Amino acid sequence: MSQEELVAIQADKVVDARGTACPGPLLAAKKAIAEITSGQVMEVLSADEGTKKDIPKWATKKNHEYMGTVEESGFFKIYLRKA
Amino acid sequence: MPKRMTMALFSGSIDKLTAAGVVLTGAAADDMDVDIYVLLQGARAFRKDVAADATKLEMAENPQLKQEFLDSLKKLNVNPWLEFFREAKELTNVKIHVCGLAGKIWGAEKMEDFNELVDDIVGISEYITAAQESDVHLFI
């Protein structure tokens, strides 16, 4: 998915985990994805460098779709579609 | 069937307990079943009065940096060690078993002597059996 397409996504749920370090964002993502339904999109905001690899890996393992990551200034947004 | 992890938690030092908590969180996010066997020093950390007061725990390595470690955790908004265990228990099937002998060494013989996160007091054979059957086994 291109950056333009990702930026245009209206996520069904936004999780702002910028205040936490690993494993905070993963934990927040794990909890929040339970609150959306299959096919819905979740956006995770984080400034924790390790999370950039961690959440896509976790999501793929759990059969969710990792749609991509968008860099912002000082943080990034990870887009996931729930399995 | 979910994957299983067993952890022999020997350490009662705040740095290792924090690391154990982070690993545990990863396993919980992965929906693993986890059995933690709390051994010697670990049993003291789970004693009710010690669990309630992190200042009663020391560092395993670089003891002179304890304050810097605690300050950094606070600044990074990282939970106190026990909260990792609490959160993991909320997320997945995590059981905390305390070694009976270890508890006795620290004057904690009954369930009410331990923090409420502890599930039971067990003997060594239960730990060995669980470790044999698990997919991941750690000693911390």
Backbone of each chain as ProteinMPNN parsed JSONL, in Angstrom:
{"seq_chain_A": "MSQEELVAIQADKVVDARGTACPGPLLAAKKAIAEITSGQVMEVLSADEGTKKDIPKWATKKNHEYMGTVEESGFFKIYLRKA", "coords_chain_A": {"N_chain_A": [[0.852, -1.206, 0.0], [0.567, 2.22, -0.835], [2.17, 5.226, 0.479], [0.499, 7.41, 0.198], [-2.012, 6.228, 0.023], [-2.136, 5.047, 2.535], [-2.064, 7.282, 4.23], [-4.492, 8.355, 3.63], [-6.295, 6.754, 4.876], [-9.085, 6.241, 6.98], [-9.019, 5.384, 10.087], [-10.654, 2.864, 12.081], [-10.134, 2.708, 14.686], [-7.993, 4.499, 16.815], [-4.932, 4.263, 18.393], [-3.108, 5.84, 20.721], [0.036, 5.512, 21.589], [2.227, 6.951, 22.24], [3.275, 7.831, 24.594], [4.554, 5.752, 25.837], [7.165, 3.28, 26.304], [8.635, 0.344, 24.758], [7.465, -2.581, 26.377], [5.056, -1.235, 26.024], [3.542, -0.06, 23.731], [2.965, -2.386, 22.226], [1.42, -3.833, 23.97], [-0.723, -2.094, 24.257], [-1.689, -2.174, 21.656], [-2.436, -4.828, 21.432], [-4.503, -4.953, 23.316], [-6.307, -3.115, 22.258], [-7.018, -4.096, 19.736], [-8.74, -6.051, 20.264], [-11.042, -4.761, 20.581], [-12.109, -4.002, 18.181], [-13.81, -5.031, 15.144], [-13.566, -7.827, 12.844], [-11.838, -7.042, 9.876], [-11.877, -4.347, 10.267], [-9.942, -1.299, 10.656], [-7.009, -0.42, 12.425], [-5.059, 2.121, 13.907], [-1.883, 2.697, 15.106], [-0.124, 4.852, 17.124], [3.197, 5.628, 17.709], [6.363, 6.357, 19.278], [8.435, 4.817, 19.734], [11.253, 3.189, 18.797], [11.805, 0.396, 18.549], [9.285, -0.652, 18.397], [8.45, -0.3, 15.831], [9.245, -2.482, 14.347], [8.322, -4.463, 15.904], [5.458, -4.482, 16.266], [4.389, -4.902, 13.575], [5.428, -7.501, 13.161], [4.299, -8.987, 15.236], [1.585, -8.643, 14.59], [1.343, -9.872, 12.072], [1.918, -12.468, 12.753], [-0.301, -13.024, 14.228], [-2.136, -13.189, 12.293], [-3.311, -10.824, 11.445], [-3.603, -8.095, 9.11], [-0.769, -6.363, 8.172], [-0.625, -3.185, 7.181], [1.026, -1.037, 6.675], [3.428, 1.588, 7.417], [3.533, 4.961, 8.434], [5.64, 7.7, 8.506], [5.864, 10.325, 10.807], [6.604, 13.575, 12.171], [8.855, 12.923, 14.594], [7.418, 10.762, 15.501], [5.572, 7.761, 14.538], [3.056, 6.123, 12.485], [1.338, 3.133, 12.603], [-0.428, 0.948, 10.571], [-3.013, -1.396, 10.802], [-5.04, -4.15, 9.754], [-7.697, -5.868, 11.115], [-7.836, -9.41, 11.513]], "CA_chain_A": [[0.0, 0.0, 0.0], [1.428, 3.413, -0.93], [2.072, 6.179, 1.585], [-0.694, 8.247, -0.036], [-3.185, 5.422, 0.389], [-2.128, 4.881, 3.994], [-2.412, 8.567, 4.851], [-5.913, 8.63, 3.371], [-7.134, 5.812, 5.635], [-9.793, 6.651, 8.191], [-8.979, 4.197, 10.937], [-11.807, 2.648, 12.956], [-9.657, 2.924, 16.051], [-6.647, 5.07, 16.895], [-4.314, 4.022, 19.695], [-1.959, 6.725, 20.894], [0.955, 4.901, 22.564], [3.464, 7.728, 22.168], [3.802, 8.069, 25.945], [5.127, 4.549, 26.44], [8.264, 2.567, 25.65], [8.431, -1.098, 24.645], [6.437, -3.194, 25.534], [3.784, -0.51, 26.152], [2.746, 0.023, 22.504], [2.488, -3.72, 21.843], [0.35, -4.15, 24.911], [-1.855, -1.231, 23.9], [-2.225, -2.68, 20.388], [-3.061, -6.119, 21.737], [-5.777, -4.696, 23.997], [-7.229, -2.346, 21.414], [-7.499, -4.853, 18.576], [-9.86, -6.859, 20.749], [-12.236, -3.904, 20.63], [-12.662, -3.766, 16.849], [-14.28, -6.272, 14.527], [-12.796, -8.328, 11.708], [-11.868, -6.184, 8.693], [-11.705, -2.938, 10.648], [-8.549, -0.844, 10.63], [-6.506, 0.232, 13.629], [-3.858, 2.924, 13.701], [-1.133, 2.795, 16.363], [0.872, 5.921, 17.133], [4.286, 5.331, 18.643], [7.656, 7.006, 19.048], [9.407, 3.832, 20.222], [11.877, 2.635, 17.58], [11.655, -1.057, 18.496], [7.892, -0.959, 18.091], [8.303, -0.256, 14.372], [9.383, -3.858, 13.86], [7.642, -5.367, 16.826], [4.014, -4.594, 16.026], [4.118, -5.635, 12.33], [5.763, -8.91, 13.343], [3.248, -9.564, 16.088], [0.306, -8.626, 13.876], [1.388, -10.883, 11.015], [1.847, -13.755, 13.431], [-1.681, -13.202, 14.689], [-2.941, -13.2, 11.066], [-3.849, -9.516, 11.057], [-2.862, -7.566, 7.965], [0.052, -5.166, 8.398], [-0.867, -2.403, 5.963], [2.172, -0.161, 6.423], [3.802, 2.566, 8.438], [3.736, 6.322, 7.95], [6.505, 8.501, 9.386], [5.509, 11.711, 11.098], [7.8, 14.148, 12.795], [9.048, 12.483, 15.969], [6.691, 9.511, 15.781], [5.088, 7.104, 13.32], [1.735, 5.494, 12.588], [1.301, 1.776, 12.045], [-1.804, 0.592, 10.198], [-3.311, -2.827, 10.828], [-6.431, -4.564, 9.542], [-7.932, -7.043, 11.966], [-8.181, -10.667, 10.825]], "C_chain_A": [[0.886, 1.254, 0.0], [1.229, 4.33, 0.267], [0.815, 7.041, 1.439], [-1.956, 7.501, 0.402], [-3.285, 5.268, 1.905], [-2.592, 6.159, 4.693], [-3.905, 8.849, 4.715], [-6.85, 7.752, 4.205], [-7.797, 6.487, 6.834], [-9.873, 5.419, 9.091], [-10.23, 4.099, 11.806], [-11.413, 2.86, 14.41], [-8.239, 3.483, 16.002], [-6.115, 4.858, 18.311], [-3.079, 4.91, 19.799], [-1.061, 6.178, 21.994], [2.268, 5.672, 22.599], [4.083, 7.971, 23.541], [4.511, 6.874, 26.547], [6.275, 3.982, 25.621], [7.898, 1.09, 25.573], [8.402, -1.724, 26.039], [5.087, -2.476, 25.578], [2.951, -0.47, 24.875], [2.169, -1.331, 22.06], [1.287, -4.118, 22.697], [-0.91, -3.355, 24.576], [-2.519, -1.738, 22.616], [-2.999, -3.974, 20.614], [-4.445, -5.911, 22.383], [-6.791, -4.073, 23.046], [-7.79, -3.165, 20.26], [-8.65, -5.77, 18.971], [-11.167, -6.067, 20.697], [-12.785, -3.554, 19.257], [-13.069, -5.098, 16.227], [-13.426, -6.606, 13.303], [-12.96, -7.408, 10.496], [-11.7, -4.712, 9.009], [-10.22, -2.595, 10.76], [-8.186, -0.112, 11.917], [-5.21, 0.964, 13.303], [-3.163, 3.064, 15.05], [-0.066, 3.877, 16.223], [1.945, 5.582, 18.162], [5.53, 6.114, 18.276], [8.782, 6.06, 19.465], [9.966, 3.037, 19.039], [11.667, 1.114, 17.447], [10.261, -1.487, 18.069], [7.643, -1.038, 16.584], [8.408, -1.652, 13.761], [8.476, -4.798, 14.63], [6.168, -5.569, 16.476], [3.703, -5.263, 14.68], [4.364, -7.137, 12.466], [4.686, -9.633, 14.15], [1.934, -9.699, 15.312], [0.259, -9.732, 12.817], [1.263, -12.279, 11.616], [0.424, -14.079, 13.879], [-2.666, -13.141, 13.53], [-3.657, -11.894, 10.749], [-3.022, -9.018, 9.877], [-2.073, -6.33, 8.391], [0.0, -4.351, 7.111], [0.292, -1.472, 5.636], [2.38, 0.838, 7.545], [4.033, 3.926, 7.792], [4.572, 7.084, 8.97], [5.914, 9.891, 9.57], [6.725, 12.334, 11.766], [7.864, 13.744, 14.265], [8.248, 11.264, 16.375], [6.277, 8.868, 14.453], [3.737, 6.458, 13.584], [1.783, 4.142, 11.901], [-0.159, 1.416, 11.78], [-1.973, -0.921, 10.129], [-4.777, -3.071, 10.497], [-6.66, -5.87, 10.289], [-8.376, -8.262, 11.154], [-9.617, -11.062, 11.101]], "O_chain_A": [[1.852, 1.328, 0.76], [0.233, 4.221, 0.983], [0.151, 7.36, 2.426], [-2.837, 8.058, 1.056], [-4.37, 5.348, 2.481], [-3.401, 6.12, 5.62], [-4.507, 9.497, 5.571], [-8.059, 7.984, 4.234], [-7.153, 7.206, 7.597], [-10.696, 4.529, 8.875], [-10.796, 5.113, 12.216], [-12.256, 3.155, 15.257], [-7.395, 3.003, 15.245], [-6.76, 5.223, 19.294], [-2.119, 4.741, 19.046], [-1.345, 6.348, 23.18], [3.307, 5.113, 22.948], [5.27, 8.28, 23.646], [5.024, 6.965, 27.663], [6.35, 4.177, 24.407], [6.966, 0.637, 26.238], [9.28, -1.403, 26.839], [4.072, -3.062, 25.203], [1.768, -0.808, 24.912], [1.037, -1.409, 21.583], [0.294, -4.658, 22.21], [-2.021, -3.884, 24.61], [-3.744, -1.736, 22.497], [-4.077, -4.179, 20.055], [-5.414, -6.592, 22.048], [-7.965, -4.445, 23.027], [-8.93, -2.947, 19.849], [-9.432, -6.208, 18.127], [-12.256, -6.639, 20.76], [-13.812, -2.883, 19.157], [-12.71, -6.163, 16.731], [-12.67, -5.773, 12.803], [-14.078, -7.041, 10.133], [-11.413, -3.913, 8.118], [-9.369, -3.467, 10.933], [-8.954, 0.703, 12.426], [-4.382, 0.487, 12.527], [-3.776, 3.498, 16.026], [0.778, 3.827, 15.329], [1.651, 5.291, 19.321], [5.73, 6.488, 17.12], [9.943, 6.462, 19.538], [9.237, 2.305, 18.37], [11.385, 0.616, 16.357], [10.076, -2.542, 17.462], [6.749, -1.748, 16.124], [7.737, -1.96, 12.776], [7.944, -5.774, 14.101], [5.693, -6.703, 16.401], [2.824, -6.124, 14.634], [3.596, -7.947, 11.947], [4.233, -10.723, 13.798], [1.265, -10.73, 15.37], [-0.742, -10.437, 12.687], [0.595, -13.154, 11.065], [0.006, -15.237, 13.905], [-3.877, -13.054, 13.738], [-4.521, -11.862, 9.874], [-1.892, -9.456, 9.666], [-2.641, -5.368, 8.908], [0.518, -4.775, 6.078], [0.525, -1.148, 4.472], [1.598, 0.911, 8.493], [4.653, 4.026, 6.733], [4.247, 7.108, 10.157], [5.516, 10.545, 8.606], [7.76, 11.683, 11.908], [7.038, 14.166, 15.075], [8.393, 10.78, 17.497], [6.598, 9.377, 13.38], [3.326, 6.271, 14.729], [2.218, 4.028, 10.755], [-1.015, 1.562, 12.653], [-1.192, -1.627, 9.491], [-5.65, -2.304, 10.901], [-5.924, -6.842, 10.121], [-9.184, -8.152, 10.233], [-10.081, -12.089, 10.606]]}, "seq_chain_B": "MPKRMTMALFSGSIDKLTAAGVVLTGAAADDMDVDIYVLLQGARAFRKDVAADATKLEMAENPQLKQEFLDSLKKLNVNPWLEFFREAKELTNVKIHVCGLAGKIWGAEKMEDFNELVDDIVGISEYITAAQESDVHLFI", "coords_chain_B": {"N_chain_B": [[-4.216, -25.347, 19.903], [-2.689, -23.254, 22.266], [0.688, -21.985, 22.333], [3.121, -22.847, 24.809], [4.782, -21.39, 27.586], [7.311, -21.744, 30.008], [8.675, -20.364, 32.942], [11.413, -20.165, 35.013], [11.694, -18.369, 37.704], [14.076, -17.243, 39.37], [15.333, -15.003, 40.316], [15.304, -12.194, 42.556], [15.772, -9.611, 42.125], [15.487, -6.184, 41.198], [16.094, -5.316, 38.609], [16.267, -7.685, 37.072], [13.727, -8.735, 37.516], [12.192, -6.848, 36.239], [13.019, -7.216, 33.592], [12.104, -9.844, 33.255], [9.41, -9.349, 33.418], [8.959, -7.855, 31.089], [9.552, -9.734, 29.09], [7.582, -11.573, 29.7], [5.317, -10.086, 29.072], [5.549, -9.983, 26.306], [5.092, -12.664, 25.671], [2.491, -12.873, 26.555], [1.194, -11.119, 24.83], [1.348, -12.625, 22.633], [-0.448, -14.544, 23.106], [0.301, -16.803, 24.549], [0.248, -19.619, 26.796], [1.326, -19.327, 30.065], [3.447, -20.509, 32.587], [4.79, -19.601, 35.573], [7.427, -20.318, 37.649], [8.299, -19.566, 40.753], [11.27, -19.21, 42.272], [13.922, -19.412, 44.732], [15.134, -16.474, 45.452], [13.222, -15.062, 44.137], [10.842, -15.67, 45.418], [10.887, -14.126, 47.675], [10.55, -11.598, 46.601], [7.9, -11.713, 45.837], [6.665, -11.83, 48.23], [4.191, -10.451, 50.336], [4.719, -7.91, 51.657], [7.126, -7.104, 50.502], [6.571, -7.067, 47.774], [4.929, -4.914, 47.706], [6.564, -2.766, 47.935], [8.947, -1.469, 46.153], [11.412, -0.472, 46.846], [12.561, -2.216, 48.552], [13.93, -4.015, 47.103], [16.933, -4.974, 45.424], [19.459, -4.265, 42.874], [20.593, -6.672, 40.469], [22.802, -6.401, 38.923], [25.269, -3.829, 38.596], [24.731, -2.38, 41.128], [25.055, 0.163, 42.157], [23.767, 1.801, 40.445], [21.079, 1.871, 40.897], [19.227, 3.946, 41.57], [19.347, 5.562, 39.313], [18.387, 3.786, 37.424], [15.72, 3.37, 38.376], [14.749, 5.984, 38.157], [14.942, 6.383, 35.406], [13.131, 4.474, 34.414], [10.774, 5.576, 35.342], [10.727, 7.996, 33.974], [10.503, 7.075, 31.385], [8.03, 6.135, 31.462], [7.532, 3.499, 32.202], [6.094, 0.623, 33.591], [6.116, -0.298, 37.129], [7.805, -3.317, 38.169], [6.005, -5.356, 39.049], [3.596, -4.724, 37.879], [3.794, -5.516, 35.223], [3.435, -8.232, 35.445], [0.872, -8.307, 36.434], [-0.619, -7.155, 34.32], [-0.064, -8.993, 32.268], [-1.364, -11.229, 33.25], [-3.949, -10.406, 32.985], [-4.248, -10.465, 30.283], [-3.72, -13.011, 29.215], [-3.432, -16.604, 29.78], [-1.831, -16.823, 32.518], [-0.01, -18.263, 35.054], [1.119, -18.048, 38.355], [3.346, -19.696, 40.268], [4.56, -20.491, 43.427], [7.517, -21.701, 44.879], [7.44, -23.914, 47.548], [9.443, -24.341, 49.52], [11.112, -22.132, 49.111], [9.439, -20.038, 49.853], [9.164, -20.584, 52.582], [11.757, -20.117, 53.475], [11.864, -17.385, 53.49], [10.021, -16.781, 55.377], [7.367, -16.978, 54.566], [4.63, -18.79, 54.399], [2.021, -19.342, 53.79], [-0.727, -18.79, 51.465], [-1.79, -16.256, 51.956], [0.404, -14.836, 52.729], [1.618, -13.95, 50.502], [1.728, -11.775, 47.592], [-1.321, -10.927, 45.851], [-1.284, -11.815, 43.234], [-0.108, -14.254, 43.082], [-0.741, -17.65, 42.362], [-0.597, -20.275, 43.432], [1.077, -22.473, 45.822], [3.727, -24.575, 45.258], [5.407, -27.78, 44.664], [8.608, -29.105, 43.52], [8.346, -31.011, 41.469], [6.21, -30.423, 39.905], [7.037, -28.213, 38.515], [9.186, -29.229, 36.956], [7.834, -31.051, 35.312], [6.098, -29.351, 33.896], [7.986, -27.771, 32.575], [9.155, -29.625, 30.895], [7.108, -30.072, 29.121], [6.743, -27.704, 27.814], [6.947, -25.137, 25.206], [8.722, -23.055, 25.192], [11.318, -22.322, 27.394], [12.511, -20.565, 30.152], [15.1, -19.347, 32.295], [15.417, -17.132, 34.787]], "CA_chain_B": [[-3.538, -25.288, 21.214], [-1.707, -22.162, 22.385], [2.055, -22.339, 22.714], [3.318, -22.723, 26.255], [6.083, -20.958, 28.079], [7.555, -21.843, 31.447], [9.759, -19.497, 33.378], [11.907, -20.354, 36.368], [12.063, -17.022, 38.129], [14.91, -17.357, 40.574], [15.819, -13.702, 40.763], [14.47, -11.267, 43.314], [16.358, -8.276, 41.963], [14.519, -5.359, 40.479], [16.399, -5.257, 37.175], [15.887, -8.946, 36.423], [12.27, -8.867, 37.579], [11.665, -5.981, 35.191], [13.258, -7.92, 32.331], [11.182, -10.98, 33.22], [8.083, -8.787, 33.146], [8.884, -7.468, 29.667], [9.463, -10.989, 28.327], [6.261, -12.117, 29.981], [4.357, -9.295, 28.31], [5.635, -10.446, 24.915], [4.421, -13.965, 25.602], [1.057, -12.623, 26.735], [0.7, -10.517, 23.584], [1.335, -13.723, 21.673], [-1.48, -15.478, 23.585], [0.87, -18.052, 25.072], [-0.021, -20.008, 28.18], [2.599, -19.176, 30.777], [3.559, -20.926, 33.983], [5.989, -19.05, 36.191], [7.789, -20.978, 38.897], [9.073, -18.579, 41.5], [12.231, -19.923, 43.114], [14.479, -18.772, 45.939], [15.067, -15.024, 45.682], [11.964, -14.582, 43.565], [9.763, -15.834, 46.398], [10.911, -12.964, 48.575], [9.986, -10.457, 45.872], [6.441, -11.853, 45.79], [6.094, -11.742, 49.575], [3.262, -9.311, 50.307], [5.302, -6.625, 52.049], [8.185, -6.726, 49.56], [5.921, -6.752, 46.495], [4.282, -3.604, 47.827], [7.563, -1.717, 48.121], [10.07, -1.781, 45.267], [12.692, -0.048, 47.422], [13.116, -3.349, 49.298], [14.652, -4.868, 46.162], [18.203, -4.426, 44.932], [19.815, -4.586, 41.499], [21.497, -7.813, 40.334], [24.045, -5.88, 38.339], [25.453, -2.386, 38.789], [23.854, -1.949, 42.229], [25.197, 1.605, 42.405], [22.936, 2.549, 39.483], [19.667, 1.589, 41.165], [18.399, 5.144, 41.495], [19.296, 5.969, 37.901], [17.485, 2.81, 36.792], [14.333, 3.666, 38.769], [14.386, 7.284, 37.588], [14.768, 6.203, 33.966], [11.868, 3.766, 34.194], [9.692, 6.528, 35.59], [10.75, 8.961, 32.877], [10.055, 6.375, 30.168], [6.646, 5.702, 31.682], [7.508, 2.04, 32.264], [5.46, 0.136, 34.813], [6.885, -1.058, 38.128], [7.911, -4.709, 37.697], [4.851, -6.2, 39.359], [2.488, -4.395, 36.974], [3.915, -6.357, 34.025], [2.853, -9.532, 35.778], [-0.571, -8.096, 36.559], [-1.176, -6.952, 32.977], [0.039, -10.251, 31.523], [-2.417, -12.111, 33.754], [-5.231, -9.938, 32.442], [-4.276, -10.7, 28.836], [-3.64, -14.412, 28.799], [-3.442, -17.568, 30.864], [-0.553, -16.799, 33.228], [-0.125, -18.75, 36.432], [2.333, -17.823, 39.147], [3.479, -20.734, 41.293], [5.716, -20.224, 44.286], [8.174, -22.862, 45.494], [7.128, -23.949, 48.975], [10.664, -24.182, 50.312], [11.573, -20.746, 48.981], [8.571, -19.211, 50.683], [9.51, -20.824, 53.996], [13.046, -19.463, 53.772], [11.597, -15.957, 53.73], [8.953, -16.635, 56.367], [6.041, -16.884, 53.927], [4.225, -20.187, 54.263], [0.64, -19.488, 53.325], [-1.092, -17.936, 50.334], [-2.017, -14.862, 52.373], [1.691, -14.17, 52.94], [2.119, -13.505, 49.204], [0.933, -10.855, 46.789], [-2.522, -11.602, 45.341], [-1.065, -12.359, 41.891], [0.358, -15.636, 43.216], [-1.857, -18.587, 42.228], [-0.506, -21.368, 44.391], [2.393, -22.854, 46.335], [3.898, -25.902, 44.67], [6.683, -28.479, 44.825], [9.501, -29.033, 42.368], [8.025, -31.92, 40.352], [5.253, -29.748, 39.024], [7.832, -27.341, 37.655], [9.934, -30.021, 35.977], [6.881, -31.594, 34.348], [5.642, -28.259, 33.033], [9.108, -27.357, 31.723], [9.325, -30.659, 29.864], [6.02, -30.017, 28.144], [6.561, -26.359, 27.253], [7.637, -24.811, 23.947], [9.808, -22.129, 25.525], [11.622, -22.357, 28.823], [13.492, -19.549, 30.529], [15.55, -19.261, 33.687], [15.826, -15.739, 35.016]], "C_chain_B": [[-2.572, -24.108, 21.268], [-0.325, -22.701, 22.743], [2.224, -22.095, 24.215], [4.722, -22.243, 26.584], [6.166, -21.245, 29.576], [8.743, -20.95, 31.769], [10.133, -19.873, 34.807], [12.425, -18.996, 36.809], [12.788, -17.103, 39.468], [15.187, -15.983, 41.177], [14.794, -12.91, 41.573], [15.045, -9.871, 43.201], [15.512, -7.475, 40.973], [14.817, -5.255, 38.987], [15.972, -6.536, 36.458], [14.373, -9.165, 36.447], [11.609, -8.008, 36.499], [11.833, -6.646, 33.823], [12.3, -9.095, 32.176], [9.777, -10.502, 32.87], [7.913, -8.407, 31.686], [8.747, -8.712, 28.788], [8.073, -11.596, 28.479], [5.181, -11.387, 29.178], [4.348, -9.725, 26.843], [4.912, -11.765, 24.733], [2.911, -13.797, 25.712], [0.459, -12.022, 25.473], [0.573, -11.579, 22.503], [0.345, -14.823, 22.079], [-0.917, -16.814, 24.061], [0.304, -18.343, 26.458], [1.313, -19.963, 28.916], [2.487, -19.693, 32.208], [4.878, -20.417, 34.52], [6.228, -19.771, 37.51], [8.758, -20.078, 39.634], [9.96, -19.31, 42.509], [12.87, -18.963, 44.121], [14.322, -17.257, 46.119], [13.746, -14.437, 45.174], [10.825, -14.637, 44.572], [9.716, -14.666, 47.377], [10.259, -11.757, 47.897], [8.46, -10.505, 45.83], [5.806, -11.887, 47.188], [5.33, -10.426, 49.655], [3.946, -7.971, 50.589], [6.372, -6.151, 51.068], [7.571, -6.313, 48.215], [5.318, -5.349, 46.513], [5.289, -2.457, 47.86], [8.848, -2.038, 47.347], [11.415, -1.38, 45.859], [13.333, -1.169, 48.252], [13.897, -4.301, 48.396], [15.915, -4.174, 45.681], [18.394, -4.786, 43.46], [20.737, -5.807, 41.488], [22.843, -7.352, 39.807], [24.09, -4.373, 38.502], [24.587, -1.832, 39.919], [23.92, -0.446, 42.494], [24.311, 2.438, 41.478], [21.438, 2.375, 39.73], [18.794, 2.836, 40.991], [18.25, 5.634, 40.053], [18.322, 5.072, 37.13], [16.023, 3.151, 37.092], [13.859, 4.984, 38.165], [14.114, 7.163, 36.091], [13.442, 5.517, 33.657], [10.695, 4.732, 34.315], [9.579, 7.502, 34.417], [10.203, 8.343, 31.583], [8.628, 5.856, 30.304], [6.519, 4.179, 31.658], [6.957, 1.622, 33.623], [6.462, -0.386, 35.833], [6.798, -2.552, 37.776], [6.642, -5.527, 37.901], [3.676, -5.951, 38.4], [2.559, -5.174, 35.664], [3.23, -7.699, 34.261], [1.319, -9.41, 35.86], [-1.213, -7.976, 35.173], [-1.16, -8.24, 32.17], [-1.072, -11.215, 31.958], [-3.79, -11.706, 33.231], [-5.38, -10.336, 30.972], [-4.358, -12.165, 28.449], [-3.592, -15.301, 30.033], [-2.055, -17.655, 31.509], [-0.782, -17.276, 34.654], [1.211, -18.552, 37.147], [2.358, -18.805, 40.314], [4.722, -20.425, 42.128], [6.22, -21.528, 44.901], [7.97, -22.816, 47.006], [8.34, -23.722, 49.869], [11.13, -22.727, 50.303], [10.743, -19.812, 49.856], [8.953, -19.326, 52.148], [10.796, -20.12, 54.381], [12.831, -17.996, 54.138], [10.411, -15.74, 54.669], [7.566, -16.457, 55.771], [5.578, -18.299, 53.611], [2.857, -20.363, 53.652], [0.359, -18.513, 52.192], [-1.231, -16.475, 50.759], [-0.712, -14.11, 52.677], [2.233, -13.569, 51.638], [1.183, -12.484, 48.562], [-0.221, -11.623, 46.119], [-2.354, -12.175, 43.927], [-0.609, -13.818, 41.931], [-0.84, -16.582, 43.188], [-1.791, -19.741, 43.212], [0.941, -21.591, 44.846], [2.6, -24.304, 45.921], [5.256, -26.506, 45.031], [7.417, -28.543, 43.5], [9.047, -29.915, 41.197], [7.054, -31.275, 39.376], [5.985, -28.86, 38.018], [8.55, -28.138, 36.569], [8.996, -30.564, 34.905], [6.432, -30.508, 33.37], [6.742, -27.824, 32.073], [9.318, -28.355, 30.588], [8.296, -30.505, 28.757], [5.909, -28.671, 27.431], [7.359, -26.153, 25.967], [8.84, -23.905, 24.192], [10.058, -22.234, 27.025], [12.721, -21.369, 29.14], [13.868, -19.683, 31.99], [16.069, -17.836, 33.897], [16.168, -15.56, 36.489]], "O_chain_B": [[-1.716, -23.979, 20.392], [-0.199, -23.748, 23.378], [1.553, -21.245, 24.803], [5.705, -22.633, 25.953], [5.209, -21.016, 30.316], [9.678, -20.806, 30.98], [9.283, -19.899, 35.697], [13.467, -18.534, 36.343], [12.182, -17.039, 40.538], [15.263, -15.829, 42.396], [13.593, -12.952, 41.309], [14.832, -9.035, 44.08], [14.913, -8.022, 40.047], [13.896, -5.121, 38.182], [15.389, -6.484, 35.374], [13.807, -9.719, 35.505], [10.594, -8.394, 35.919], [10.915, -6.643, 33.002], [11.749, -9.318, 31.098], [9.051, -11.159, 32.125], [6.845, -8.611, 31.108], [7.935, -8.745, 27.864], [7.473, -12.068, 27.513], [4.248, -12.008, 28.67], [3.292, -9.821, 26.217], [4.199, -11.959, 23.748], [2.149, -14.494, 25.042], [-0.655, -12.372, 25.085], [-0.219, -11.44, 21.571], [0.307, -15.893, 21.472], [-1.593, -17.839, 23.98], [-0.069, -17.431, 27.196], [2.311, -20.502, 28.437], [1.556, -19.354, 32.937], [5.946, -20.746, 34.005], [5.351, -19.828, 38.372], [9.887, -19.858, 39.196], [9.481, -19.935, 43.455], [12.398, -17.844, 44.319], [13.453, -16.815, 46.871], [13.232, -13.456, 45.71], [9.952, -13.77, 44.586], [8.649, -14.271, 47.846], [9.52, -10.999, 48.524], [7.803, -9.464, 45.793], [4.585, -11.962, 47.324], [5.764, -9.411, 49.11], [3.768, -7.01, 49.84], [6.515, -4.953, 50.826], [7.999, -5.336, 47.6], [5.212, -4.687, 45.48], [4.895, -1.292, 47.815], [9.712, -2.774, 47.822], [12.453, -1.886, 45.43], [14.507, -1.082, 48.613], [14.462, -5.285, 48.873], [15.961, -2.951, 45.548], [17.594, -5.517, 42.877], [21.566, -5.967, 42.384], [23.891, -7.861, 40.206], [23.048, -3.718, 38.54], [23.795, -0.916, 39.697], [22.963, 0.146, 42.992], [24.127, 3.635, 41.698], [20.624, 2.697, 38.865], [17.749, 2.784, 40.342], [17.174, 6.062, 39.634], [17.543, 5.541, 36.299], [15.192, 3.213, 36.185], [12.718, 5.096, 37.717], [13.173, 7.763, 35.572], [12.719, 5.927, 32.749], [9.761, 4.714, 33.514], [8.485, 7.793, 33.935], [9.53, 9.01, 30.797], [8.089, 5.226, 29.394], [5.533, 3.636, 31.161], [7.306, 2.189, 34.659], [7.534, -0.863, 35.462], [5.829, -2.992, 37.159], [6.251, -6.302, 37.027], [2.87, -6.846, 38.144], [1.529, -5.467, 35.056], [2.539, -8.225, 33.388], [0.584, -10.291, 35.414], [-2.226, -8.617, 34.893], [-2.123, -8.549, 31.468], [-1.645, -11.926, 31.133], [-4.677, -12.542, 33.057], [-6.492, -10.519, 30.478], [-4.999, -12.514, 27.459], [-3.695, -14.833, 31.166], [-1.217, -18.457, 31.097], [-1.641, -16.756, 35.367], [2.278, -18.85, 36.61], [1.521, -18.756, 41.215], [5.792, -20.135, 41.592], [5.436, -22.348, 45.379], [8.281, -21.821, 47.659], [8.264, -22.993, 50.858], [11.491, -22.166, 51.338], [11.275, -18.916, 50.512], [9.055, -18.33, 52.865], [10.913, -19.587, 55.484], [13.531, -17.444, 54.988], [9.865, -14.64, 54.742], [6.689, -15.857, 56.394], [6.068, -18.929, 52.675], [2.557, -21.403, 53.065], [1.092, -17.547, 51.98], [-0.842, -15.567, 50.024], [-0.724, -12.893, 52.861], [3.18, -12.782, 51.655], [0.018, -12.352, 48.937], [-0.106, -12.82, 45.855], [-3.202, -12.944, 43.474], [-0.711, -14.532, 40.934], [-1.829, -16.364, 43.887], [-2.813, -20.144, 43.768], [1.88, -20.986, 44.329], [1.759, -25.161, 46.194], [6.121, -25.851, 45.613], [6.907, -28.089, 42.477], [9.337, -29.594, 40.045], [7.078, -31.551, 38.176], [5.612, -28.768, 36.848], [8.524, -27.761, 35.397], [9.326, -30.539, 33.72], [6.393, -30.73, 32.16], [6.479, -27.54, 30.904], [9.623, -27.97, 29.459], [8.582, -30.776, 27.591], [5.074, -28.51, 26.541], [8.306, -26.884, 25.676], [9.846, -23.983, 23.487], [9.121, -22.235, 27.823], [13.752, -21.342, 28.468], [13.052, -20.084, 32.819], [17.032, -17.407, 33.262], [16.539, -14.464, 36.909]]}, "name": "protein", "num_of_chains": 2, "seq": "MSQEELVAIQADKVVDARGTACPGPLLAAKKAIAEITSGQVMEVLSADEGTKKDIPKWATKKNHEYMGTVEESGFFKIYLRKAMPKRMTMALFSGSIDKLTAAGVVLTGAAADDMDVDIYVLLQGARAFRKDVAADATKLEMAENPQLKQEFLDSLKKLNVNPWLEFFREAKELTNVKIHVCGLAGKIWGAEKMEDFNELVDDIVGISEYITAAQESDVHLFI"}
